[in-house]
Amino acid sequence: MEALHQTLTLCRWNYLSLRARLRNASVVVFGFFVVVLVFVAVLSVRDGILGSEMRPGTDRLVIVSSSHGSLDASALDAVNQAPGVARMNSEPETAATAFGALVIRNWRPDMLGLASILAIDTSRVGVLPNFRVVEGRMMRPGFNEMMMGEGARQIYPEYLAGRTIPWRHRKWTVVGVYSTGSVTRDSRFLVDLRQFQDATKAGATFSGVDVRLLSPGAFSRFKKYMEAQPNLGAVVKTMAEEDEEVGKQFRVILALADGVITILMAAGAIFAALNIMYANVASRSGELAVLRALGFSRFPVLAAILSEAVLLALAGGVIGVALAVIAFGGLETSTLMGGWLVSFRLAITPSAIFIALLLALGMGVAGGLFPAIRAARQPVAAALREG
Amino acid sequence: MTDSALVFAGFRRHKMRTLFTVLSVTVAFAIFLVLATLYNGFAGLVNYGRAQRLDVWSDGFGKLPVHYAAKIASIDGIRAVAYQISIFGHFRAPGNDVSVVGVPFAQYMAVYPELSVTDTERRAMLADRRCAIAGAPLAKKMAWKIGDTIPVAGGPPQKNGGTTWHFRLCGIFRSTLPDSFMQNLVAHYEYLNDGMADASARDQVDQIVVMTGNARNVSRVARTIERKFANAQPTAMALPEGELYLSVVKSFGDVGAIVTWVGLAVFLSMLLVTGNAMSNSVRERLSEFALLRALGFSRRRLAWQVMRESGWIVGVGAGLGLVLGWRLCLMMAPSVENVLPFFVVNPQAVAIAVLLAAFFSILTAIVPAQRITALPVADTLRRI
């Protein structure tokens, strides 16, 4: 009880003296604040992408393509007969798809618009997980109409305003906006497969088949069946696997940069705190010695100094997180992933905040512990004589 | 006692402080170098796209027929046209991956003037259809020597049923391009094409590369190429490399901005930390400086001493920081290379760092030095 009382008294004494040391204290807070801000900012980019790629339903949506290139109607038949395919009104839930590149010239000064087009059998669009129309309407087969993903609308807002997009020597009208909740998949344009085949003169071929399975558990049997098909060269992947691959490199770079830079910056901030805390202890060695002589024991001294460092670090952490939330939270931005422009929203997740505050706490302990130990250990008599 | 000895005596008195201050500077410069290298990684992409060059692809993501190249070559204002097809295999053991690029050799070298081989190598290459040249880093990695026969296993099936393709190493090419552009084994297109068992895979190319005579014509040539194949199957997409790579860099956009802001924040905070440490240290020693003044040291001499102190701290810190940053970049390179092939520390960044260090050391010394110059000697001494 006595120890607690002593600790509280010393802490109070210490905090009250902070006002006199305002400049040094704010340098410490600033150092920690910058580290936490940068840490949270980079994490928000990563989480913005990662969060959207983990969506329900992608583990039972399978994408079949061929190592030989294009597929035709016989391949679609083979898929339709495969085991594990979900059916609705006895129709297999499968959709043929194809891809095209939509390069928009003179999109911005010195910038091409690098977009991709997904062509899909319009009547089967429900196969795509979480697909919904958020604005306007679906494109119609037989018309040169396109839909934009929600991300694509962010990147190319000018095309929604009734402007037509020239592609393959035709003019395409944007009629609506769709969403599936995926950063990469919603940054595309969507057209009807038949119309696409017409425009690209690709005949009746396509590049893949999207398949909805009865359950994720049906995947391995389906895959084995498809790979055993002669002359198909089937490559079978779940959409979850594909999403994982697309974002992977990007995330690796971000994680690496965040890791290296955070460690370096944290080290810098800790050095600064150590410097200031040591100077702080040294300049008050006389006062501390008097307190020790008055009967305060070692632990309260240690606690008072250490808690000051921790408190300053947490203050820096809280300011850093708060500023990150204000400046970056929910910010819509775009970048290049896998060669295409992708729009996403920076996400500051509770776990990121928690880790950031933990980081601040750790930095505070690292910056305060050794100076606190020195303060607690200093020989009372010698310090009194000097002070 | 010399002035330098005085400076070092000052350092020794607060060993911890000196150490931590130096380390803060180390950290700042390490971060600077890592971020500058990251930035270069983006910027390098722009420089790579030669203003005169343009790339032609099928815009359905497939391959193009090789005869497109001849049709493109007949367009006005074109200096050279090359094309390439890639096959993938491994050397000796799976995992020891090799990508082989089949090209029309003479045209390929004309389109990529960045690549260089000796005249002997060039002649040897043109004389033998099984010849191939390897990028210097690839040859080093695989321990290939000129004259070696190189079996690349696990490629596409050949007419004779085998999947192992044999090449003879006739040259090793060098380039100013970074490593990841140099990991190819460049072979003859005809040799690969003629060897393919699958007839539908023959006479196809992944990409056509065009060198125009004048950078001003690039856009016009690109449009002409696209018009030429507008009604063909597949249609072609022609993009000037300069435009494409600049666009790629700009498209990374906000990520680049974040990098810049981080750099700025780190630098400012380090400046603050070092400046603060310096001014603390001077303030503690004000009475000593006053004493030195009383002993006859001039104002200027003492100000110089503070400058020297900060010069040593920043100089040693920056030196260590650049070494550390360079090691970190080497460590990060393998995981970053796929996206940023130009993730290489460049001398310019180091030069800028040195200039910054000089600037930084002067800036941190100015306030304490002024304080000493303006010191009221008698007053200060009285307070000891």
Interface residues (C-beta under 8 A of the other chain):
Chain A: R23 N24 V27 F30 G31 V34 L37 V38 A41 V42 V45 G69 S70 A98 F99 G100 A101 V103 R108 D110 M111 L112 L114 R168 H169 T200 K201 A202 S207 Q249 F250 V252 I253 L256 A257 V260 I261 L264 M265 A267 G268 A269 F271 A272 L274 N275 I276 Y278 A279 S283 T333 S334 T335 L336 L341
Chain B: M16 R17 F20 T21 L23 S24 V27 A28 A30 I31 V34 L35 L38 W57 D59 G60 F61 G62 K63 A230 Q233 P234 T235 M237 L239 E243 L244 L246 S247 V248 K250 S251 F252 G253 D254 V255 I258 W261 V262 A265 V266 L268 S269 M270 L272 V273 N276 A277 N280 E284 L328 M332 S335 V336 N338 V339 L340
